[in-house]
Amino acid sequence: MNQSVIKALQLLNLFTEDTPELSLKQIAEEAKMPKPTAYRLLSALEQCHFLIKTKETEHDSRYRLGLKLLELGNLVSEQLELRHIALPYMQRLAEDINEVVHLVITNQNEATYIEKVDSPRALRLYTRIGKSSPLYLGSGPKLLLAYLPEERQEQVLEETTFYKLTDNSPSDKRELKKELEVIREQGYAYSVGEQDLDTTGISYPIYDFSRTVVAALAVSGLSSHFEKGNLQTIKEKAEATANGISRKLGYKS
């Protein structure tokens, strides 16, 4: 692990409600490091907007926490609110259909699973809370990719290197783009055996008050459970659940 990164991030902990602004000298003394080392680390944090330099003289500098931390804090707060709102809906859906239910969000060029409710059935899936997956792999990630703004979607596709977890994993960019168009048209994503063999996933979009897709509600289970009448039931109940969460987030169709 990069010790310089750890030392730099630890400097942020020196700022408190009582000491919102610190000098280079104070930071070096508190961190028990030479002033040149402290200055180098602080400069890196300033360059990344984690710190703001409020004053600089020949002998010292003063720093405050930067707005980047506020931006990241708001992002975490939004995700926690989303999880808090979605969880009871997910629990009811999982109990109702006896399948695994996930909450998935975009994270840079990946999809991250931020909540999961297991099925009462004994079923092992490739997913876990905190796991990240390529945006082209599985119903939840593909739905999020499909609903990205066109320019952003194209950027992700250009930067994507495909790899196959199973024989059913997507590997052709042109075919994937066609599938993304279908997902937008039908309003949900469907995948079979892309992350785990013999499993099927179906996902619906969750919107916020600004009518932006902020997450995917994904249902996963053995492919044998996603057949005929049962598939239709799962689709209807998953869609209704996603709509319920969206309305709770302030979405109005």
Buried (B, 14 or more C-beta within 10 A) or exposed (E): EEEEEEBBEEBEEEBEEEEEEBBBBBBBEBBEBEBEEBBBBBBBBBEEEBBBBEEEEEEEBBBBBBEBBEEEEEEEEBBEEBBEBBBEBBEBBBEBBBBBBBBBBBBEBBBBBBBBBEBEEEBEBBBEEEBBBBBBBBBBBBBBBBBBEEEEBEEBBEEBEBEEBBEBBBEEEEEBBEBBEEBEEEEBBBBBBBBBEEBBBBBBBBBBEEEEBBBBBBBBBBBEBBEEEBBEEBBEBBBEBBBBBBEBBEBEE
